[in-house]
């Protein structure tokens, strides 16, 4: 049975490890060791994750089975993506990560349902996210929930520039 719950400060080490592992498993082969290591330290260091959990503009939802973290979703109530909100209230879906063996298990769908429920409950008008332009499976996943490409953006991993799609969902 999978248990879903909010993250607490004590989850920081496990969140850092899962984020690190998930990113390397999915994308590590795309980058030089120097760029990858610099990105991982900036993004998944214990201090970074601790500050993210403590940030009132971030909200995490953890999925676990028998005490083992399987995945998580991180929301941002302040958008950091290059996006013209046109005065609308925008929530950013910052990360939806899971262990590779959990793909297709329904865990991603449950975390997405939670994210959209939070967006509605907090009266956001739009949800945005970025996705690697070559990650067709993730793009199809987001499209199932009504997300559409609304622009192009970049994602930096060290000095490596990834072309990404900005995807958006209008809620109201």
N, C-alpha and C positions, 0 to 999 in steps of 0.2 A: 504494500500500500504506500502511495506517495503522499507525503505531508507537505503542505504549502504554508509558509509563514513569513512574517517580515524579518529582515536581517537585524541583528543586534551587534554591538561592538565586538563581542566574542567570536563572531563569524568572520572577522576580517582575514585571519590566516587561510581559512578554507576558501573564501571568496577569491583571495589573491591567487591561490593555487589553481582553482578551477578556471578563472579568467585566463591565467597564463597558459595552462594546459590546453584549453579549448582553442585559444588563438594560435598557438604553435601547431597543434594538430591540423587545424584547418588551413592556415596561411603561412606557416613558418618557412615552407619551401620557396616562397616568393622573394625572400629578402636575404641580404648578406647577414652574416653573423653579427657584425658591428651594428647595423641598422636594427636588426631584430632585438638584440640585447638592450640597446638604448631605449627602444620603444617599451619593452617589457618592464624595464626598471622604472620608467616614467609612469606607466599605466597601471602596473600590477604590484608595485612595491607595497609592503605592509602599511607603511605610513600613508601612502596615497589612498588605499582602500579604507583605512581607518578614518581619514578625513572625509571621504565620500559618504561613508555610513553616517557620520556626524553632521553632514551638510543638510540643512532643512529643505534645500531645493533638490534633493535626491531621495528616491524611494526604491528600496530593493524588495523583491519577493524571491524567496528561496524555495526550491523543490528538493526534498530529500526522502530517502528511503532507508529505514533502519539506521538513522543517524548519519548517513553518507550523503553529502551534497551532490545532487545530480545535475542541477542547473539553476539559473537565476535570471531575473529580469531587472534591469535598472532603468528608472525613469528620471527625467530631468524636468523640473518646473521652470527652469531658466534655459532657454535654447542657446546652445553654443555653436550650432551649425550656421553657416552663412545663408540666412533665409530672411526675406522681407515678409514679416508677419502681417503687413497691411493693417496694423492695429488690432488684429485678432489675438485671442488668448491661445498660445501654442504650447503644447507639451512635447517633449522630445523623448522618443523611445531610444535610449542610449545603448543598451546592450540586451540581447536575449541569447544567452549562451547555455549550452548543455554539453554533457559528455557525449562523445561521438556515438556510443552505443544506444543512446536515448533518442536519436533521430527517428521520427516516425512513431514514437511511443504515445503521442498525445500530450506529452509534457510541454512542448512548445505551444500547442494550441491552448492549453490551460493557462500558461503564463501570458499569452497574448490576450486571452479573454479577461484576465485580471487587469492588464495594462489598459485596455479599452474601458473597462468598468471604472477604473480610477480616473481616467480622462473625463468620462461622463459625470462622475460624482463630484469632481472638482471644477466642473463647468468649463473645461477647455473647449475651444471651438475647433481646433485642428490638432492632429498628431503628426509629427514628422520624424524621419529617420534617414540614415544614410546606409547604403549597401554597396559593396564592391560591384563594379559594372560587369564583372565576369561571373558573379555568384548567381547564376540563373535559378538555382533551387530556392535560395532565400528570397529572390524577387518574386517567384511564383507563390511562396508561402505568404508574403505580405500582400500580394495582389488578391489572394483569397479573402482577405479582410477588407478589401476596398482601397488599399493603398495604390496610388498611381505615381508614376514618375512626374516630378514637377520641376526638375532642374538637374544640373550637374554640379558636383562639388569634388573636393579632393580630400584625401586622407593620408597623412604623413606617417610613415614608419621610419624613424630616423631621418635620413636624407632622401628616402625613397618616396616618390609621389604616386599614389594610387588614384586612378580615376574612379569616382563613385557616383552613384545616382542618389539624388535627393528624392525621397518618396514622401507623399503626404496623403492624409486622410481627413476629409472635411467631416466634422461631426455635427455641426449646426450651420 
